[in-house]
């Protein structure tokens, strides 16, 4: 795929159901400075991007599986690949579960969660089954389709927002901002998919720039929407709400269309990009690891991964469980996102040192 | 072949599940509700072994053309607000469409006891818009719903239009569920609600209810509603009549139609906070009885502006004194400016005794730009 497509994949992987919930997390400790916490939290994926890009530069002719086995040996390398794939499958499960519950709350309250999850899974499997290039193109297409939706914040900003809720800037204290920034950084997780996707890019020298642009394109809307939500509700009131973005749209009657929250949710129903992005990456990795033929076995591997994700997504019994498990799972993102590239860098350095000694 | 079969299966599943098999309902089986009223139950009673607490009354326009009644009013009681819907199953053959509700009325006793418990039911419902209008009533809200306006399709539409458009014709705020929720939950803020009453068979706005968070504590009449709205900085347009007297004699009488704005500056000296509120009124002169040609007596327009400014300043100062001495809550939404500067210090104490101790000064500036067709 091209560097531009990887940029859209980064954007698509980072912006899923998180988009609807981030203002609550960001304002929990940082209060009026939630928007600052979002900006600081966005530094984590940037660090992960740089680490992975620098790592990939050292092995331009390899892919992730080859690099893992080269650096750690066949068995340990394979274990690391499997662990990353499992981590991505859990990420898919998390996304499916959260999407299903939000869909159930706003659009389909009588439809069983398993049916909504199945629908999300089947669509994700179909998209992922088309291959990385098609997945990347779909990410690009969805980005342009969703772009007008970001202008929806203008109306609440003009009608019900109160700028005093954002003041005094920095008043919540560095400690509180840092704590919220850490919580927000978990929302910016899933960059670790680049460990696989980087090696699919033809012009690898452009990945850093494309990735940085994508991160800005993620961080700025997150920051703006967080700021507007704080201005509309105040930091205290945000803590009650599962999806503050939808609540913000629900709080004003838009001219002509009135219920923008429902329309937005209908449009957002196809925004489970992280699910098919991660499914594609894990499916590709497992196919390569098992030395299977892509044409014959990729779909089968995807089906197995997807089924595992679906079963995992059925574990939470209710939305409270979904939020709690989600928060726990979020902690694995910085561990894997930073841990993997750092570990690989260390291994590369050791290997490079050993070669020199020889 | 496998791909084609998979695709067909996916499409079939999507059509089956995504079209709302479980959720689909015929619109003909739905009751459209535009107006809801909530009261504290006065009669008592037990349901499922628990004391009945609330009465919920809804007004449904009758969509059947061949029935005598234009509306259907249904009242049920329940242990909780949402719990009362259980009783609707026994009296209403259709399913209530709550997403169409546009206004909620709360009875006087309900408002005094506190609206927070029932607000949870409203806010938790994802189908109910938070832009529904809110008002409180004199007496029981459920009794008001039985009034039928003679020249409107039904009371629901009448009240919706009454509340929605009042701020274009008078200095009176429009309060939605979102406004009430945010103002009752945020430190330093307290909501107000329009008060409705029945007068000679008509529903009218009679004043503004002052709330301490979610509990009604006092009220102002229509005369007090104007300075309260101006001090709150709610953007409205309205008519302000004036009478100019000089040495005990009436010199002029007329009306201006203006829109308002507000700026608040807050200063602090130790624990003493001083708020300087500047209210600006801009608009046009729409009548005055003195035949003076304003271009020949250029000071006359300034006199009108000064009179209107003085009148409004006096009203506002009276309201501020009442607020500090009687209401003892910030009903004019100025504490937020102090919080904007000293949030960490004031957050925990701003709702206790803060507004009573503050110095509040009001300055009104009036600018009449147009005088209509006459000069």
Interface residues (C-beta under 8 A of the other chain):
Chain A: X31 X32 X105 X106 X107 X108 X109 X110 X111 X112 X115 X116 X118 X119 X122 X123 X125 X126 X129 X160 X162 X164 X165 X167 X168 X171 X172 X173 X232 X233 X234 X236 X237 X240 X246 X247 X250 X251 X252 X253 X258 X259 X299
Chain B: X2 X3 X6 X7 X9 X10 X13 X14 X17 X18 X20 X21 X22 X23 X99 X123 X126 X129 X130 X131 X176 X178 X179 X181 X182 X185 X186 X187 X336 X337 X339 X340 X341 X342 X343 X344
